[in-house]
């Protein structure tokens, strides 16, 4: 009926408008946003906050005191304690029961939290922009035909590279989450076993490792913008006109 035809025509118009919007956004991203962002990240890599050489400066104090040792009053108490210790070792090691932190909430490493809050938006931005450009290239892939598919293979390689960059950027977010979880477990261990120095040293070690990892992440984000910008511009004609029989390129 006529109403169905009108509805179909309206949907087609909306789809065409969507394609035009994606095309406009993606072309602007490749031509302007990618080079601008790679320069911003290159400048960020020179910021003093991400170039601390003495890693002691990013350490965070663990405000958990070591309890006083228990003094045994006589030999009988000593034997009882030894037997109790033996039973605990047989049943599994138990530590200090923790009902509340003495100094209130145990804070995260403020230096790293500040840096993470600067890096996370950059990761999210790369994922979103790659998704837009990937959709644009996918919409440019022509229908399947025999022969004359060299340009199509370039489009497919570009899509694969964009998908890879998306996946790597998402893994950076997972890495940050794992850092917080690992650190929380270690701090919990310190609260339960405050007399074990190795737990305290391990927290310091993972803080230093995360600081170094964050700088590497920023460097990788910059490199990915450089690589995508270079790859797409070098192959822009084949990406937009994969087959010689297609209409003239828009670029």
C-alpha positions in Angstrom: 0.0 0.0 0.0 1.0 3.6 -0.3 1.7 4.1 3.4 4.1 1.2 3.4 5.9 2.7 0.4 6.1 6.1 2.1 7.4 4.5 5.2 10.1 2.6 3.2 11.1 5.8 1.4 11.4 7.6 4.8 13.7 4.9 6.2 15.9 5.0 3.1 16.2 8.8 3.5 17.2 8.3 7.1 19.7 5.6 6.3 21.3 7.8 3.6 21.5 10.7 6.1 23.2 8.4 8.5 25.7 7.3 5.9 26.4 10.9 5.0 26.9 11.9 8.6 29.3 9.0 9.2 31.2 9.9 6.1 31.5 13.5 7.1 32.6 12.7 10.6 35.1 10.0 9.5 36.8 12.2 6.9 37.2 15.0 9.4 38.6 12.6 11.9 41.3 11.3 9.5 42.1 14.7 8.0 42.0 16.9 11.2 41.4 15.1 14.5 44.0 12.3 14.2 46.9 14.6 13.5 45.7 17.1 16.2 45.4 14.3 18.8 48.7 12.7 18.0 50.4 16.1 18.6 48.5 16.6 21.9 49.6 13.1 23.1 53.2 13.8 22.1 53.0 17.0 24.2 51.5 15.1 27.1 54.4 12.6 27.0 56.7 15.6 27.8 54.7 16.6 30.8 56.6 16.4 34.2 53.8 14.4 35.8 54.6 11.4 33.4 58.4 11.8 33.4 59.3 11.3 37.1 62.7 9.6 37.2 62.7 9.0 41.0 59.8 6.6 41.4 59.9 7.2 45.1 58.0 10.4 44.4 54.9 8.4 43.4 54.9 6.2 46.4 51.9 6.4 48.8 52.1 5.9 52.5 50.3 2.8 53.9 48.8 4.0 57.1 48.5 0.7 58.9 50.5 0.2 62.1 52.1 -3.0 63.2 50.5 -4.3 66.4 52.7 -4.8 69.5 54.0 -8.3 70.0 52.2 -10.5 72.5 54.4 -11.3 75.5 54.0 -14.8 77.1 53.8 -14.7 80.9 55.1 -18.3 81.5 56.2 -21.5 79.9 52.7 -23.1 80.1 51.3 -20.2 78.1 54.2 -20.7 75.6 53.3 -24.4 75.1 49.6 -23.5 74.7 50.5 -20.9 72.1 52.7 -23.4 70.2 49.9 -26.0 70.2 47.4 -23.4 69.0 49.9 -22.2 66.3 50.3 -25.8 65.2 46.5 -26.3 65.0 46.2 -23.1 62.9 48.9 -24.2 60.5 47.1 -27.5 60.1 43.8 -25.8 59.5 45.2 -22.9 57.4 47.0 -19.7 58.4 44.8 -17.1 60.0 45.8 -13.5 60.5 44.5 -10.5 62.4 40.7 -10.0 62.3 40.0 -6.6 60.7 36.7 -4.9 61.6 37.7 -1.3 60.8 40.8 0.5 59.5 42.5 2.4 62.3 43.0 5.6 60.2 39.6 5.5 58.4 39.3 4.5 54.8 42.6 3.3 53.2 43.2 5.8 50.3 44.4 4.9 46.9 47.7 6.2 45.5 46.6 9.8 44.8 49.4 10.4 42.3 48.4 7.4 40.2 44.7 8.1 40.5 45.2 11.6 39.1 47.3 10.3 36.2 44.8 7.5 35.4 41.9 10.0 35.3 43.9 11.9 32.6 44.7 8.8 30.6 41.3 7.0 30.6 39.4 9.7 28.6 42.2 9.5 25.9 41.7 5.7 25.7 37.9 6.1 25.5 38.3 8.7 22.7 40.5 6.5 20.6 38.0 3.6 20.9 35.1 5.8 19.9 36.9 7.5 16.9 38.2 4.2 15.6 34.7 2.8 15.7 33.4 5.7 13.6 36.2 5.4 11.0 35.7 1.6 10.9 32.0 2.1 10.1 32.8 4.5 7.4 35.3 2.2 5.6 32.9 -0.7 6.0 30.1 1.3 4.3 32.5 2.0 1.4 33.1 -1.7 0.7 31.3 -2.5 -2.6 29.2 -5.6 -3.3 31.1 -8.9 -3.8 32.2 -9.5 -7.4 34.8 -11.7 -9.2 38.1 -9.9 -9.9 39.2 -6.3 -9.5 39.3 -6.7 -5.7 42.7 -5.2 -4.8 41.0 -2.1 -3.5 38.6 -4.1 -1.5 41.4 -6.0 0.1 42.9 -2.6 1.2 39.6 -1.7 2.7 39.4 -4.9 4.6 43.0 -4.5 5.9 42.1 -1.0 7.1 39.0 -2.3 8.9 41.2 -5.1 10.5 43.7 -2.5 11.7 41.0 -0.3 13.2 39.5 -3.3 14.9 42.9 -4.3 16.3 43.5 -0.8 17.7 40.0 -0.8 19.3 40.8 -4.1 21.0 44.2 -2.9 22.3 42.7 0.3 23.6 40.0 -1.7 25.4 42.7 -3.9 27.0 44.3 -0.7 28.5 41.1 -0.1 30.4 41.1 -3.7 31.7 44.7 -3.2 32.8 43.8 -0.2 34.9 40.9 -2.2 36.5 43.3 -5.1 37.3 45.7 -2.7 38.9 43.0 -1.4 41.4 41.9 -5.0 42.2 45.4 -6.3 42.7 46.3 -3.3 44.9 43.1 -3.7 47.0 43.9 -7.3 47.6 47.4 -6.5 48.8 46.2 -3.7 51.1 43.7 -6.2 52.6 46.6 -8.6 53.1 48.6 -5.8 54.9 45.6 -5.1 57.2 45.4 -8.8 58.0 49.1 -9.5 58.2 50.6 -6.1 59.2 53.8 -7.6 60.4 54.7 -9.0 56.9 56.9 -6.4 55.2 56.9 -8.1 51.8 53.2 -7.2 51.3 54.0 -3.5 51.8 56.9 -3.7 49.4 54.7 -5.4 46.8 52.2 -2.5 46.9 55.1 -0.1 46.2 56.3 -2.3 43.3 52.9 -2.5 41.6 52.5 1.3 42.0 55.8 1.8 40.2 54.8 -0.8 37.6 51.5 1.0 37.0 53.2 4.4 36.6 55.5 3.0 34.0 52.6 1.2 32.2 50.6 4.4 32.1 53.4 6.2 30.3 53.7 3.3 27.8 49.9 3.5 27.2 50.1 7.2 26.4 53.0 6.5 24.0 51.0 3.6 22.4 47.9 5.8 22.0 50.0 8.5 20.2 51.6 5.8 18.0 48.2 4.4 17.0 47.0 7.8 15.9 50.2 8.2 13.8 49.8 4.7 12.3 46.1 5.1 11.4 46.5 8.6 10.0 49.4 7.5 7.8 47.8 4.2 6.7 44.5 5.8 5.7 45.9 8.8 3.9 48.4 6.7 1.9 45.5 4.5 0.7 42.7 7.0 0.7 42.1 6.6 -3.1 41.7 2.9 -2.9 39.6 3.1 0.3 37.1 5.5 -1.3 37.3 4.0 -4.8 38.2 0.3 -4.4 37.2 -0.5 -8.0 38.2 1.6 -11.1 34.6 1.4 -12.4 33.2 3.2 -9.3 32.2 6.9 -9.3 34.9 9.5 -8.9 36.4 9.7 -5.4 34.9 12.2 -3.0 38.3 13.2 -1.7 
